[in-house]
Amino acid sequence: MNEYIDLFTKTYTNYANYLWKTIKNPFPEGDFNFFYFVIVISLVVWGLELLAPWRKEQKAFRKDFWLDAFYMFFNFFIFNLLLYVALSSVTVEFLNNLLAPLGYEGGHLIDLSNLHWGVQLFLFFIIADFVQWCVHVMLHHVPFLWKIHKVHHSVKEMGFAAHMRYHFGETLVYNSFKYISLSMLFGFQLELAFIVYASAVAIGHLNHANLGWDYGPLKYVFNNPKMHIWHHAKELPESHPYGMNYGISLSIWDYIFKTNYIPYDGRDIELGFDNDEVYPKGFFQQLVAPFRKEK
């Protein structure tokens, strides 16, 4: 037990120091500053919304804009600082110790780190996105996980920051599956994870933005605002009772597995879910909502 406590404390301290260092130094030499990247990409996509809004009557500071902005910083930085990074280190160590009697000594079953970095990046991006697509489908089909995911679907007006309105429990679910599938099965260069993660953040911001884009023929490969708006539709079709358009960065999985659904231009459809008018509106109320009995 002391081993896990020491690891938790050490990781917590290291991440706190790292975060403070990135805030103080916007341009670290030879390092990627994720803190300011999130701010910059958010401002860029917000600027695009203001220049070419899809829903022209929607205000720049749309409904729950500041709530979503707080979610963004909470999920990216506060939650990571207070719990996730340190807890994940303990979980990884626990998993390694648990699997040790079966002959697992850490490392990767398939080491891809010797491949050209471009090939690694492509494989990492494809595998990670497919894993997240599978997890996203699960969030809609498993009742308790849907309660957690409801926080994200409580958005009533779409904008870039809606991307970040999600319960911290989703981080635990997504990253657990990504660790098992990517870290334990495959060996990639660590730097590629930052590139893929940053790309997913940028694409996710665009998918939720007030933009009428679908990327033309590339819409069958990349997720886009005109496709993702239907994922947030309040009224679900009989053919997709649990939801549709589950893609994170890529739309191709939905076309492959027949979960795509874009019946017409969804610019003005109502967003949310059944009885969302009584769903909690505040941040802390939404955090505890999945653990309360629904009326």
C-alpha positions in Angstrom: 0.0 0.0 0.0 2.8 2.4 0.8 4.2 1.8 -2.7 0.9 3.1 -4.2 0.7 6.1 -1.8 4.3 7.1 -2.6 3.6 6.8 -6.3 0.4 8.9 -6.0 2.2 11.6 -4.1 5.2 11.7 -6.4 3.1 11.8 -9.6 0.8 14.5 -8.1 3.8 16.7 -7.2 5.4 16.2 -10.6 2.3 17.1 -12.5 1.6 20.2 -10.3 5.1 21.4 -11.0 4.7 20.7 -14.7 1.4 22.6 -15.0 2.8 25.6 -13.1 5.9 25.5 -15.4 3.8 25.5 -18.6 1.6 28.4 -17.3 4.7 30.5 -16.6 6.5 29.6 -19.8 4.2 29.8 -22.9 7.1 28.8 -25.3 9.1 26.0 -23.7 12.1 25.1 -25.7 11.7 21.6 -27.3 8.4 21.0 -25.5 4.7 21.2 -26.4 2.7 23.6 -24.2 -0.8 22.0 -24.1 -2.2 24.7 -21.7 -1.8 27.5 -24.2 -2.7 25.3 -27.2 -6.1 24.7 -25.7 -6.6 28.5 -25.3 -5.3 29.3 -28.8 -7.4 26.6 -30.6 -10.5 27.6 -28.7 -10.0 31.3 -29.7 -9.4 30.3 -33.3 -12.5 28.1 -33.6 -14.6 30.7 -31.7 -13.4 33.3 -34.2 -14.5 31.1 -37.1 -18.0 30.9 -35.4 -18.2 34.6 -35.2 -17.1 35.2 -38.8 -19.2 32.5 -40.4 -22.0 31.4 -38.0 -24.2 28.5 -39.2 -27.0 29.6 -36.9 -26.8 33.4 -37.4 -29.3 34.2 -34.6 -27.2 32.4 -32.0 -25.4 34.7 -29.7 -21.6 34.8 -29.5 -22.0 34.0 -25.8 -24.6 31.4 -26.4 -26.6 29.6 -23.7 -24.3 28.0 -21.1 -21.2 29.4 -22.7 -19.4 30.1 -19.4 -20.5 26.7 -18.0 -18.8 25.0 -20.9 -15.8 27.2 -20.6 -15.4 26.1 -17.0 -15.9 22.5 -17.9 -13.0 22.9 -20.4 -10.5 24.1 -17.8 -11.8 21.7 -15.2 -11.5 18.6 -17.4 -8.2 19.5 -19.0 -6.3 21.0 -16.0 -8.1 21.0 -12.6 -9.3 17.4 -12.7 -5.9 16.3 -14.1 -4.1 18.2 -11.4 -6.2 17.1 -8.4 -6.7 13.5 -9.2 -6.5 11.9 -12.7 -2.7 11.9 -13.4 -1.7 10.6 -10.0 -4.6 8.1 -9.9 -3.8 6.8 -13.4 -0.1 6.1 -12.4 -1.4 4.1 -9.4 -3.8 2.2 -11.6 -1.1 1.3 -14.2 1.1 0.0 -11.4 -1.7 -2.0 -9.9 -2.6 -3.5 -13.3 1.0 -4.5 -13.9 1.3 -6.1 -10.5 -2.1 -7.9 -11.0 -0.9 -9.3 -14.3 2.6 -10.3 -13.2 1.6 -13.8 -12.0 0.4 -14.4 -15.6 3.8 -13.6 -16.9 3.2 -10.0 -17.9 6.3 -7.9 -17.0 5.2 -4.6 -18.4 6.0 -3.3 -21.9 4.0 -4.0 -25.0 2.9 -7.1 -26.8 3.6 -5.6 -30.2 6.4 -3.0 -30.3 5.8 -0.5 -33.2 8.2 2.1 -31.9 10.8 1.2 -34.5 8.6 2.0 -37.5 8.9 5.3 -39.3 7.3 8.0 -37.2 4.8 8.8 -40.0 3.6 5.2 -40.0 3.4 5.1 -36.3 1.4 8.4 -36.2 -1.1 7.0 -38.8 -1.6 3.7 -36.9 -1.8 5.5 -33.6 -4.5 7.9 -34.9 -6.6 5.2 -36.5 -6.4 2.7 -33.6 -7.0 5.4 -30.9 -10.0 6.8 -32.8 -11.6 3.4 -33.3 -11.2 2.5 -29.6 -12.8 5.8 -28.7 -15.6 5.2 -31.2 -16.3 1.8 -29.5 -16.3 3.4 -26.1 -18.6 6.1 -27.3 -21.1 3.5 -28.5 -20.8 1.8 -25.1 -21.6 5.1 -23.3 -24.9 5.2 -25.2 -25.9 1.6 -24.6 -24.9 0.9 -21.0 -27.4 2.5 -18.7 -25.1 3.8 -16.0 -22.5 5.0 -18.5 -25.3 6.8 -20.3 -26.1 8.6 -17.1 -22.5 9.9 -17.1 -22.6 10.8 -20.8 -25.9 12.7 -20.3 -23.9 15.6 -19.0 -22.4 16.1 -22.5 -25.8 15.7 -24.2 -27.4 18.4 -21.9 -26.0 21.0 -24.3 -29.0 22.9 -25.8 -27.1 25.3 -28.1 -24.0 24.0 -29.9 -20.7 25.9 -29.9 -17.0 24.9 -29.7 -16.8 24.8 -25.9 -19.7 22.3 -25.8 -17.0 19.8 -26.8 -15.6 20.0 -23.3 -18.9 19.7 -21.3 -18.5 16.1 -20.2 -18.4 14.3 -16.8 -14.9 13.5 -15.5 -16.1 9.9 -15.3 -15.8 9.7 -19.1 -12.1 10.4 -18.8 -11.7 7.4 -16.6 -13.7 5.2 -19.0 -12.0 6.4 -22.2 -8.5 6.4 -20.9 -8.8 3.0 -19.3 -9.7 1.4 -22.6 -7.0 3.4 -24.5 -4.4 2.3 -22.0 -5.2 -1.3 -22.3 -5.5 -1.2 -26.1 -2.7 1.2 -26.9 -0.1 1.1 -24.1 -0.3 -2.6 -23.2 -0.8 -4.0 -26.7 1.2 -1.6 -28.9 4.4 0.3 -28.3 4.4 3.8 -29.9 6.7 6.7 -29.4 5.3 8.8 -26.5 5.5 12.1 -28.5 2.9 10.8 -31.0 0.3 10.6 -28.2 0.5 14.4 -27.8 0.1 15.0 -31.5 -2.9 12.7 -31.8 -4.5 14.2 -28.6 -4.0 17.7 -29.8 -5.5 16.8 -33.2 -8.5 15.3 -31.5 -9.1 18.4 -29.5 -9.0 20.6 -32.6 -11.3 18.4 -34.5 -13.7 18.0 -31.6 -13.9 21.8 -31.2 -14.8 22.1 -34.9 -17.4 19.3 -34.7 -19.2 21.2 -31.9 -18.8 24.6 -33.4 -21.5 26.8 -34.9 -20.2 26.1 -38.4 -22.0 24.7 -41.4 -19.1 22.6 -42.6 -19.0 19.0 -43.9 -15.7 19.0 -45.8 -17.2 17.8 -49.1 -16.1 14.3 -50.1 -14.0 14.1 -46.9 -17.1 14.0 -44.8 -17.0 10.2 -45.3 -13.7 10.1 -43.5 -13.7 13.0 -41.0 -16.4 13.9 -38.5 -17.8 17.3 -39.1 -20.3 19.9 -37.6 -23.1 19.0 -40.0 -22.8 15.3 -39.1 -22.2 15.7 -35.4 -25.2 18.0 -34.8 -27.4 14.9 -35.4 -25.5 13.0 -32.7 -27.0 15.6 -30.2 -30.5 15.5 -31.7 -33.2 15.3 -29.0 -35.5 13.2 -31.1 -34.0 9.9 -32.1 -35.2 7.8 -35.1 -36.6 4.3 -34.7 -33.6 3.0 -36.7 -31.2 4.4 -34.1 -32.9 4.3 -30.7 -29.6 4.7 -28.8 -28.1 7.3 -30.9 -26.1 7.8 -34.1 -22.9 9.4 -35.6 -20.6 8.3 -32.8 -17.4 9.3 -34.5 -14.8 11.2 -32.6 -12.3 12.5 -35.2 -13.3 10.1 -38.0 -16.7 9.5 -39.5 -15.7 6.4 -41.4 -16.6 4.0 -38.5 -20.2 5.1 -38.6 -20.4 4.5 -42.4 -18.7 1.1 -42.0 -21.0 0.0 -39.1 -24.2 1.7 -40.4 -24.6 4.1 -37.5 -24.5 7.2 -39.8 -27.6 9.3 -39.9 -28.0 12.7 -41.7 -31.6 12.8 -43.0 -31.5 16.6 -43.9 -29.8 19.8 -42.9 -29.8 19.7 -39.1 -29.0 23.3 -38.4 -32.1 24.1 -36.4 -33.0 20.7 -34.8 -33.6 20.6 -31.1 -30.7 19.3 -29.0 -30.7 17.3 -25.8 -32.7 14.2 -24.6 -36.1 13.3 -23.2 -37.0 15.3 -20.1 -33.9 17.4 -20.3 -35.9 20.3 -19.1 -35.6 18.9 -15.5 -31.9 18.0 -15.8 -29.6 19.8 -13.4 -28.2 23.1 -14.9 -25.3 23.7 -12.6 -21.8 22.3 -12.7 -21.7 20.5 -9.3 -25.3 19.3 -9.7 -24.4 17.7 -13.0 -21.3 16.0 -11.5 -23.5 14.2 -8.9 -26.5 13.6 -11.3 -25.3 10.2 -12.5 -25.3 8.9 -8.9 -28.7 10.0 -8.0 -31.9 8.2 -8.7 -33.8 9.7 -11.6 -37.3 10.8 -11.0 
